């Protein structure tokens, strides 16, 4: 007999940076590393972030086709124009490729929220 398994939401894990970080005001670049999986295949991986006084933004990230992906992204946060003492909150979200019932996102399985801040010069 055939056994049907319910489609599960995708899972994503932010592997770097491991902690909240402060960026160098002269560089303002952060390398994000992640891995994502889905039982039937990944459809999208997105970086979701909100800068100070800004609306939430979503940035699609390239990922391997198939059921699992490992990737990295060099995020240039200088476009957010962070000033010393300001921060940006971000997380990663994965979506599956369910063409029957509609794509599910990682929802409560999204990578933990992290924060990037610019140190205050003293």
N, C-alpha and C positions, 0 to 999 in steps of 0.2 A: 504494500500500500504506500501511497505517496503521503508524505508528511509536510504540511505547509508551515512555514515559519513566518511570523509577522515581520515586516520590514522595520528595522530599528533605526533610530536617528543616528546621524554620523557623530563621531567623536573627534575632538581636536585637542591638542596639547601644545602649549607654548613651552619650548625647551630652552630658549634663550631670548632675552636676558631672564635670568632666574629670579631676579628681585626688581623692586622699583629702582630706577636709576636716575642719576643726574647726568645731563649731557654737557659736554664741553661747549661753552658759548661760541667758540670759534669754529667748531665742526658741525655740531647739531645733526649727527647721523647715528642711527641705532640699527644694529643688525638683529633682525628677528629670525628665530629658527623655530620650526614647528613640525609636528607630524599629525596626520589626520587619517581616519579610517571610516569606511562605511561597508555594511554587509553586502550591498548590491552595487556600489560604485559612487565615487565622489562626483558632484556636479560643479561645485565652486568652493573656493576658499577666499574669505574676505578679511581685510583688516578694518575694524570699526573703531573710530576714534572721535573725540570731541576736544577741541582746543578751547582756551578761555574765551568765553563770550561768543562761541561759534556753535552752529548746528552740528549734529552728528553727521559724519561722513563715512562712506564705505569705499574701500579701494580693493578691487579684485586682485588676487595674487595668483601667479602662475603655479600650477601644481601638476604632478604626474597623473596621467589618466589611470583609471582602475580603482581598485578597492582601498588602496593605501597610498599615501604620499608623504614625502619628507621634503621640506623646502626651506629656503631662507630668502629674506628680503632686506635689502639695505634701504632703510626708511630715512629719507632726508626730511627732518622735521623743521628745517629752516623756513619753509613756506608758512608754517604756523605762526611765525614771528613771536616766539616765546621771549618774554622779558625775564630778567632775573627774578626769581621767586614764583614764577608762573609754572603751571604744569599742564600736561595733557593726559587724559585717561584713555586707555585703548584695550581692545581684546581681539581675538581672532574668532571667526565663526565659519563653520563648514556647512555646506548644503549637499544633499544627495541628488541623484539623478532620477528620481521616481517620476516617470512620465505617466503613470497610471493614476495615482492618487494625488499627485503634486509633490514638488520638492519639499522635503523636511529639512529644517536646519538643526544645528547642534543644540540650539535652545539652552537647556540647563547644562549641557555638556560643553559649552564654549570654554575656550581657554580663559583662565582666571584673569580678571581685570588687573592691569598693571598701570603704573604711572611713570611718566618721564617728567623731570623738572630741570630747570636751569638754576644753578646755585646762585645765591645772593653774594655778590662781591663785598668783602668787608675791608 
